[in-house]
Amino acid sequence: MIATPPSRRRFLASAGAASAAALLSGCVTSTSSPSAKGASGGPVTLQSNLSSPQAKAAMQKLVDAFDKRGGAKASLNTVASETFRTQLPTYLTSANPPDVLTWYPGSVADSYAKQNLLLDVSDLWTGGDLATYSDAQKKLCTDSAGKQVFVPASYYWWGVFYRKSHFAKWGVEEPRTWDEFLDLCDKLKAKKVAPIGLGAGNGTTWVASSWFDYLDIRINGAQYHRDLLAGKHRFDDPEVRRVFDRWSEALPYFDPNGTALAFQDATTALLQGRTGMMLIGTFFADAAPEDALDDIDFFRFPIIDPKVPAAEEGPTDGYFASARTRRKNEVKELMRYMATVEAQETYLKGSSGTAIPVNPKAKDSGTPLVKKGRALIENASDITQFFNRDSSDALQPSADTALTHFLSKPKDVGSILTTWQRDAQKIWNQ
């Protein structure tokens, strides 16, 4: 961990209170030689993991807007999100890597910065739009050596999403506590509806980590969770076992296809009423028909222990650049643009509009859903990011393996946690 993620007030102080075939090597060929200023001909290559049709189209509009300004040009290469995640180390260590990449700040960026793979963009933070960003955002984008290596663009929230018309038809209401949540699950199951969709299959296994994250911060608190992911606690500790004991109470209500469907397909099942609700980030809306957005609502992950302050997951998205880029000047021009009001509003208007811009002067979509999401984050006792964002990309596969094993064989939880700790320790020892 490079820094404790900000409290909700510091985080939002000036944050407005992202979201073709893959080139698996991530290489972009350039025949020009870099000049003394670190620039070469050709457009800046932007490698993006925002691969749902709506988000991809929004990113293209963003690149088109940048190109129309004159000066440096950019070209977009979109890669399926899971392929992007597994190939990211290859992209960054390539002899000729993509120039700029979409990804995450915090610990996950710091793990690459420690390998000298990320471009130092500290100078961008001394003026222009970035100088108006909150100290909390700047801290989140700073590596352990004190350099800024990231430009944030938007943040979003996680919640338990559902269709308002379905809840009305089924005669059920949003729960507040864990007991009320289990009671809701009983009612939906009685109506022959799979209560809980998951979407942790077919390339999006990482979605299961949201359940681990939320149960841990509801039971043990946000600071314990961050310390656990930093290796200061063990996955086979009694506190972690308590997380799985609670999860076991909800397992009978999960969609049996939960580990077979990607979150995009799980979204379809939710919208069609085959499942009742789903714990997911707002990015799922990019996989939903536009005419369904007004019918989507969410509730906060239920309170389990009222003595534990209610933290929320509020991940930040944005951009970092390869330290090996041959176009440093042009790269910084693009990243400076990504921090502007124009850029962030252009993306939001082209996407589902459920993310919240980081630039304090940029306007969000203003929909009731976004207003409710912003209030969720603003009123949270603390903000966490997500499993790999609060640990590292290297640790995520250990969670994927452990959690899918638990979902299929929950009685193996003891050996699962022992193995998880062993695998995690190997990562922490590197």
N, C-alpha and C positions, 0 to 999 in steps of 0.2 A: 504494500500500500504506500502511495506517495503522500497521501493526505486523507484525513477524515472527510468524507463527503459533507457538504454544507448542510446546516440546518435549513428548514424550509424558508425562514425569513431572509437569511443571508443569501441563500441560493437565488431567491427571486427578487432581491433588492433592486436590481436593475436588469433583470433578465426578462422583463415583460410581465412581471409580477413581482434525414432527418431520418422529422421523422422524414440479336446477333449472338453468336456463339461465344462462349467464354474463351479467352486466351489463357489457358491454364498456367502457362509460364509467366504471365503478366508482363511479358516483354513487349516493348514498342520499338521498332527499328528506326534508327535515325542515322543518316549518313553524314550529317554535319558534325564538325568538331566544335566542342565548347570553346567559347571565347574567354578572355581573361575575366570577364564579368560573370561567367558562369551561365551563359545563354547559348542556345543553338537554334537553328531554324526549325520550322514546323510547329504545329499546334501543341499545346499542353495536353497531355493525355490524362483524362479523369476516369479512373476505374471505380465503378459504382456497384454496390450490392443491392441497390433498390430496384429489384427485378420484377415486382408486380406490374402489370400493364399500366396502371394509373400513375404509380410512382416513377416508373421508367419514362413515361411521357412527360411528366412534370420536370424531371431532371433534364430532358432534352430541351424543353422550353427555357430552362435556366441557362443552359449552355448557349442556346441561340441568343438569348438576351445579352450574355457576356460578349459574344462575338460581334453583335451589332454596335457595341460601344466604340469600336476601333481599338487599335493596339494589339495586344496579344490575343490569340485565338485558342480555343479548346476543342477537343474531340472526346466524345463520351463512349466508353466501353462498359456495357452492363453485363454483370455476371450473376448467376443464381446465388442467392444469399449463402446457402450452405457450402457451395463450391468456393465462394469467395473466402469464407471463414477458414476452411481447411487449407486453401492455397495462399492465404495472406503471407505467411513466412516466406514462401517461394517468391511471391511478387517482390517483397522488400529486399530479398537477398540476391535477386537476379542481377546480372551484370548490366542490364539495360531495363530497369523497372518502369512501371507506370509512374508518372510524375506526381499526381495527386490521387488520393484514395479516400473514399468514404469510410468512416469507422467511428471509434469511440474514444473519448478522453479518459483521464483517470489512470488507474493501475494498468489497464490493458495497453494504453499508449506508452506508459512508462516502461513496460517490459520490453518494448521495441526500441525505445529511446536509449535504454541501457546498453543495447547492442550497437549503438551508433547508426541506426537505420533510419531515423527520422530527421527531417530538416529543421534546424533551429529557426523559428519564425518570431522570435522575441521582438524584433524591430517592428513588426506589424502591430504589436500591442501598445506601442508608445504614442500612437496618434490615430486619427481617423475614427471609424465606428468602434473598433475594438477597444479604444481608450475609454469608451463610455460603458463598457460591460462591467458587471459586478466583480468585486474582488473574489467572490466565491467561484465565479466562472473562470476567472484568470487562474486561480489556484488549482481548479480541476484540470486545466489545460497545461499545467506546469509539471515538468518531469522532476525526478528526485535530485537532479543536478541544478535545478533552478531555472531551466530554460523553458520558454513556451514552445510547445511542439504541436499545438492543435488549434484549430479555429472552429468553435461551436456554431451551429446554425439553428438547431431546434431542440426542443425536449418534448416528451410526451408522458403519459401516465399508463399504468396498468390498472385494470379493474375487472370485476366479474360482469361481463356484458351479456345482454339479452335483448329480445325484441319486446317492446312495450305492448304491442297488440297480442303477442302470445301470452304474456303474463296476464293480461286482462281476460283473454279467452279461457285460460286455465284457472282464473280466480285466485291468483297468488300474488304476494307482495315481496318487495325487497327485504331481506333479513338484515339484522344488525349484528347479532351475536352468532357464535358457532352453533349453539343449540337451535336457534331459529333457522340457520342455514341447513342443518340436517333435517329439520322438520319440513322445510321447503323441498328438499330432495325427496323425502318420503311422499309428499303430495304429488310431485311430478312423476315419480315412479309408478304411483297408483294410477296415473293417467296414461300409462304405457309410453312415457317419454323418457329417454335416457337423460337424467338430470344434468350431468356435467360432461361437456365436450372437452377434448384435450388438444388434439392436433400435434402430437409428439411422434409423428412417423414420417416416413418417406422424405427424409432430408431435413426435417425440423424437430429433431429429437430434443434440442435445447429448450423447447417450450416447457418441458416438464420441470425445468429448474425454477420456473416461476412459482410452482407449488412449494418447492423446498424453501425458496427465498421467503415467501410470505408466511409460511408456517413458522419458520425460524424467527423472523422479526416480530411476529405476534406472540410467540412463546418465550423466546430468550432475549428479544430486543435487538435493535439495529446495531448497536456497538458490538455485542457478542457476535452477531452475524459477520460483520466486517472483520473482526479479529479471527474468527474461524476461517474465513477465506484467505486470510493472510498467514495462516499456519500457527497462530497463537493458541488455538484450541485443536482438539482432535475430532475427526468425524466419528470415532467410536466412543466419544464421551457420552455420559448419561443424558446430558442436555440435548444432544442430537437425537438420541433414541426417543426422547419425548416427542420430537417433531414427527417421527414416523409412527408413533403410537396414535397421534391425532390424525395423521393422514390415513391410517388404516380405517378409521371410523368413516371416512368419506369414500373409500375405494369401492364399496358395493354400488355406488351411484354413478361411477364413471362410465362413459360410453365404452362398450367392449371393443370398439374399433379405434380407441383413442391413440394407441401406439402404432396404428397402421395408416392413419390419415395425416397428411401434412396440414398445417394450420389453415391453409387456403381452403382445403376440402372440408375441414372441420367448421370453417366459417359458413360454407354452403349448408352443411347439416344444421347449424344453428339457425340460419335464416329461414330454412325450410321447416323448422319446428321438429326435426328429428332429435335434436338435443335442446335442453332448456336454457343453458347458460355456459359461459366459457371464460376462464381466467386468461386474459390476453392483453397485449399492448394495443394502443390505438392504431398501430400500423395495419392491423387486420382489416380495417375499413377500406384500405386500398384494394382489397380482394372482394369487396362487396359492391353490388350494383348501386349506382348513385341514388336511385329512387328508394332504396331501403334505409339510407342513412338517417332520415328523420324519425324512423321507427326504432332506432337503436338507442339503448340506454345502458347504464351500468350502476353497480353499487360497490362500495368499498369492501375489500376482503374482510370477512367477518372478524369481530373482536373475539379473542379467545380468553385472554386474561386482562381484565380492565385495569390492572395495576401496571401493565406494560404499555408505555406510550405508543400511540398508533403511528408508526412510520409508514411510508409509502415508497413504491418503486417509481422513480421519475427519471428515466435515462435521458442523457444528452447525446445528440448525434451531430456529426460535422465532418471535418476533413483534417487529415495530416498528409505530409508530403515526404517523398523519398529523399534521403540524404544524398543519394546518388544521381539525382536528377541533373540533366545537362541544361536545364532551362530555369535556373533559380529565379531570375528576374521575372520571367513570365509566370512562373508558379506562384510567386508572391503576389503578382497582380491579380491572378485568379482567386487566391485565397483571401486577399483583401476585399475583393468584390463579394465573395460569399458571406462576408460579415455585414453587408449593407442591408438597409431596409428593402431596397429594390429586389435584391436577390432572394431574400427570405420570403417576401410576400409573393414573388413570382412562383416560387416552389409551392407554397401553400395553396395558391389559387389553382395550380395545375393538378394538385393531388387531392386526396379526400378532404383535406383541410382540418384534420383532427390533431395535428401537431401544433405546438406553440412556439413562435419564434423567440430566439434568444435576444436579438437586438431589442433594446428597451423601447425603441421608437417604432418598431414594426407592429402592425396590427394582425391579430389572429382572426380566424373566420367569424368569431362572434356568435356562433351557434349555441343553443342551449347545452348541447353535449360538451362543447369546448369550455363554456363557462363553468359547468359543473366539474369538469376535469381540472381546470385551473384552480378552482376552490379546493378540490381534494388535495392538491400539492401544496397550496398556500397554507392550509390548515394542518398539514402533517407535522408531527413532532420532529421528524427527521426524514432525510431523503437517502435512499440507497439507489444504486444504478441497476444492476442485474448480475447474475452469478459471475459470468466471465469478465464483466466490466469492473466488478469489485475485487476480482482476483487476477486472472489472466486468461488469454485464449488457450494457453497450454493446459490449464486445469479443467476447462469445460468438458473435454472427452471423458474425464474420470467421472464427472457428474452424469453425463449421458449414460454411461455404462451402469453406474450404480442405480440410477433412478428407474431406468427401463427394466432392470432386473427386479427391483422392488415392485414395480407395477404388475409384473407377471407372476412373481413369487414372493408375496409380502412376508411369508413366514420365514424367509431366508434373511431377514433384516440384520441379524447378528453378524453373519458372515459377510453380508453386503457391506456393512459399515467397516468391518475389519479390512476388507479388501480395498475399500475406498480410501481409507487412511493410508494404507501402504502405497497405493498409486499416487495419492496426493503428495506424500512425503518425498517421493522421487522427484516430483516437479519442484517442490520447495527447496530441495537440496541442490538443484542445478545452479 
